[in-house]
Amino acid sequence: MNDKRYRRIINAWCMYDWANSAFATTILAAVLPIYYSQVAGATLPSEARATAYWSLGLSLSLLIVAVLSPILGTISDVMRGKKPFCLREV
């Protein structure tokens, strides 16, 4: 692989990482919890209950990721092809 193409690939991954970090910071940490408690949780008795449900859902999803990550990482290592494993459509 030539040097210019390699640099383009590295730059593309850097831009992807930067954009993904910006999304996680603004949407997942700032916008989505407020949306959930005010809009999606509007039918709940209180905003505190909506926040509690949001926190519980987030905790459960992180627990699932913590359990599945080592398993999926091992499968990826055994398959000897990490890139196709990451790019599969669900």
Backbone as CSV, one residue per row, in Angstrom:
resi,resn,N_x,N_y,N_z,CA_x,CA_y,CA_z,C_x,C_y,C_z
1,MET,0.851,-1.169,0.000,0.000,0.000,0.000,0.901,1.238,0.000
2,ASN,0.575,2.169,-0.868,1.447,3.336,-0.936,1.168,4.288,0.227
3,ASP,2.124,5.189,0.440,2.085,6.085,1.594,0.894,7.043,1.547
4,LYS,0.559,7.538,0.360,-0.546,8.491,0.237,-1.888,7.828,0.570
5,ARG,-2.092,6.623,0.093,-3.344,5.908,0.386,-3.439,5.570,1.874
6,TYR,-2.311,5.166,2.461,-2.280,4.858,3.887,-2.656,6.084,4.713
7,ARG,-2.129,7.241,4.357,-2.460,8.485,5.068,-3.937,8.827,4.936
8,ARG,-4.516,8.593,3.757,-5.953,8.854,3.563,-6.794,7.955,4.455
9,ILE,-6.395,6.700,4.576,-7.125,5.767,5.433,-7.030,6.202,6.899
10,ILE,-5.841,6.574,7.340,-5.650,7.038,8.722,-6.473,8.299,8.970
11,ASN,-6.448,9.240,8.039,-7.229,10.469,8.195,-8.726,10.176,8.245
12,ALA,-9.182,9.229,7.439,-10.604,8.869,7.451,-11.003,8.298,8.807
13,TRP,-10.185,7.413,9.362,-10.497,6.854,10.674,-10.444,7.916,11.765
14,CYS,-9.518,8.852,11.652,-9.440,9.943,12.639,-10.694,10.816,12.585
15,MET,-11.158,11.136,11.383,-12.375,11.935,11.241,-13.590,11.172,11.762
16,TYR,-13.645,9.883,11.499,-14.746,9.062,12.014,-14.754,9.083,13.543
17,ASP,-13.590,8.904,14.148,-13.491,8.892,15.600,-13.883,10.237,16.181
18,TRP,-13.446,11.311,15.557,-13.787,12.656,16.016,-15.300,12.884,15.938
19,ALA,-15.910,12.519,14.824,-17.348,12.718,14.660,-18.135,11.847,15.637
20,ASN,-17.702,10.627,15.850,-18.389,9.749,16.785,-18.294,10.287,18.213
21,SER,-17.160,10.833,18.587,-17.001,11.410,19.922,-17.891,12.640,20.098
22,ALA,-17.974,13.461,19.070,-18.832,14.641,19.146,-20.298,14.239,19.270
23,PHE,-20.703,13.215,18.534,-22.079,12.726,18.627,-22.380,12.223,20.036
24,ALA,-21.496,11.404,20.570,-21.719,10.845,21.902,-21.782,11.940,22.956
25,THR,-20.937,12.938,22.815,-20.921,14.007,23.801,-22.180,14.851,23.746
26,THR,-22.584,15.263,22.559,-23.720,16.173,22.470,-25.064,15.463,22.539
27,ILE,-25.247,14.430,21.770,-26.558,13.788,21.696,-26.794,12.864,22.888
28,LEU,-25.913,11.919,23.087,-26.145,10.920,24.128,-26.028,11.471,25.543
29,ALA,-25.140,12.416,25.767,-24.933,12.912,27.122,-25.762,14.147,27.449
30,ALA,-26.113,14.958,26.459,-26.802,16.215,26.756,-28.246,16.242,26.270
31,VAL,-28.501,15.820,25.055,-29.823,15.991,24.450,-30.777,14.849,24.794
32,LEU,-30.337,13.619,24.639,-31.231,12.476,24.796,-31.829,12.330,26.200
33,PRO,-31.082,12.514,27.282,-31.705,12.418,28.604,-32.802,13.466,28.828
34,ILE,-32.590,14.672,28.349,-33.601,15.722,28.489,-34.823,15.378,27.650
35,TYR,-34.598,14.940,26.427,-35.714,14.530,25.572,-36.519,13.418,26.226
36,TYR,-35.822,12.439,26.753,-36.522,11.299,27.342,-37.363,11.730,28.538
37,SER,-36.795,12.530,29.420,-37.546,12.902,30.618,-38.701,13.847,30.318
38,GLN,-38.592,14.699,29.309,-39.650,15.674,29.026,-40.657,15.201,27.987
39,VAL,-40.230,14.450,26.989,-41.134,14.052,25.908,-41.562,12.591,26.058
40,ALA,-40.593,11.698,26.042,-40.930,10.275,26.105,-41.516,9.904,27.465
41,GLY,-41.076,10.571,28.517,-41.592,10.278,29.849,-42.712,11.206,30.277
42,ALA,-43.355,11.887,29.335,-44.409,12.846,29.672,-45.620,12.183,30.318
43,THR,-45.852,10.919,30.031,-47.008,10.229,30.600,-46.710,9.626,31.970
44,LEU,-45.483,9.710,32.406,-45.123,9.180,33.721,-45.508,10.181,34.806
45,PRO,-45.662,9.714,36.043,-46.115,10.601,37.116,-45.190,11.789,37.397
46,SER,-43.888,11.606,37.215,-42.969,12.718,37.502,-41.746,12.635,36.596
47,GLU,-41.054,13.750,36.522,-39.817,13.793,35.743,-38.743,12.945,36.408
48,ALA,-38.801,12.845,37.727,-37.834,12.023,38.457,-37.999,10.546,38.089
49,ARG,-39.224,10.107,37.896,-39.473,8.718,37.506,-38.913,8.472,36.107
50,ALA,-39.086,9.423,35.203,-38.541,9.288,33.851,-37.017,9.208,33.894
51,THR,-36.409,10.023,34.731,-34.955,9.992,34.871,-34.489,8.661,35.459
52,ALA,-35.256,8.134,36.390,-34.910,6.840,36.979,-34.991,5.736,35.930
53,TYR,-36.030,5.755,35.100,-36.145,4.764,34.025,-35.005,4.901,33.025
54,TRP,-34.651,6.132,32.688,-33.541,6.366,31.773,-32.249,5.790,32.354
55,SER,-32.003,6.057,33.620,-30.781,5.563,34.272,-30.764,4.044,34.336
56,LEU,-31.887,3.437,34.636,-31.970,1.984,34.689,-31.725,1.369,33.312
57,GLY,-32.352,1.923,32.301,-32.148,1.420,30.941,-30.709,1.551,30.489
58,LEU,-30.096,2.673,30.800,-28.697,2.893,30.445,-27.790,1.914,31.188
59,SER,-28.059,1.694,32.472,-27.253,0.762,33.263,-27.367,-0.659,32.727
60,LEU,-28.573,-1.079,32.398,-28.760,-2.431,31.857,-28.069,-2.603,30.512
61,SER,-28.156,-1.587,29.660,-27.495,-1.696,28.360,-25.976,-1.767,28.511
62,LEU,-25.418,-1.008,29.448,-23.972,-1.064,29.680,-23.556,-2.406,30.277
63,LEU,-24.405,-2.986,31.104,-24.116,-4.306,31.653,-24.088,-5.351,30.540
64,ILE,-25.035,-5.268,29.617,-25.074,-6.198,28.487,-23.806,-6.058,27.638
65,VAL,-23.392,-4.822,27.384,-22.170,-4.592,26.610,-20.958,-5.142,27.348
66,ALA,-20.907,-4.952,28.667,-19.771,-5.446,29.452,-19.687,-6.968,29.423
67,VAL,-20.831,-7.643,29.377,-20.828,-9.097,29.339,-20.504,-9.608,27.932
68,LEU,-21.080,-8.980,26.904,-20.908,-9.482,25.542,-19.578,-9.088,24.887
69,SER,-18.965,-8.006,25.305,-17.734,-7.542,24.652,-16.605,-8.566,24.671
70,PRO,-16.292,-9.187,25.803,-15.217,-10.191,25.761,-15.564,-11.390,24.873
71,ILE,-16.819,-11.781,24.882,-17.245,-12.924,24.056,-17.111,-12.578,22.584
72,LEU,-17.636,-11.429,22.189,-17.554,-11.021,20.787,-16.116,-10.738,20.361
73,GLY,-15.311,-10.216,21.277,-13.893,-9.997,20.974,-13.166,-11.301,20.715
74,THR,-13.474,-12.321,21.508,-12.864,-13.632,21.313,-13.290,-14.235,19.978
75,ILE,-14.568,-14.127,19.659,-15.046,-14.628,18.364,-14.336,-13.911,17.227
76,SER,-14.171,-12.618,17.366,-13.489,-11.841,16.333,-12.035,-12.278,16.179
77,ASP,-11.366,-12.546,17.289,-9.977,-13.012,17.228,-9.868,-14.385,16.579
78,VAL,-10.793,-15.264,16.889,-10.770,-16.612,16.327,-11.051,-16.578,14.830
79,MET,-11.931,-15.680,14.400,-12.267,-15.582,12.980,-11.110,-15.030,12.156
80,ARG,-10.124,-14.421,12.793,-8.947,-13.840,12.133,-9.313,-12.776,11.108
81,GLY,-10.434,-12.151,11.269,-10.832,-11.078,10.375,-11.717,-10.101,11.133
82,LYS,-11.108,-9.163,11.801,-11.879,-8.241,12.628,-12.710,-7.265,11.811
83,LYS,-12.179,-6.814,10.696,-12.886,-5.810,9.915,-14.222,-6.330,9.359
84,PRO,-14.284,-7.483,8.731,-15.591,-7.975,8.264,-16.570,-8.207,9.412
85,PHE,-16.047,-8.621,10.572,-16.908,-8.855,11.723,-17.550,-7.566,12.200
86,CYS,-16.814,-6.476,12.163,-17.331,-5.182,12.607,-18.297,-4.570,11.591
87,LEU,-18.154,-4.900,10.333,-18.940,-4.260,9.302,-20.196,-5.020,8.914
88,ARG,-20.481,-6.117,9.550,-21.686,-6.881,9.227,-22.923,-6.103,9.628
89,GLU,-23.945,-6.234,8.789,-25.210,-5.586,9.105,-26.012,-6.479,10.019
90,VAL,-26.700,-5.862,10.937,-27.501,-6.609,11.905,-28.870,-6.851,11.334
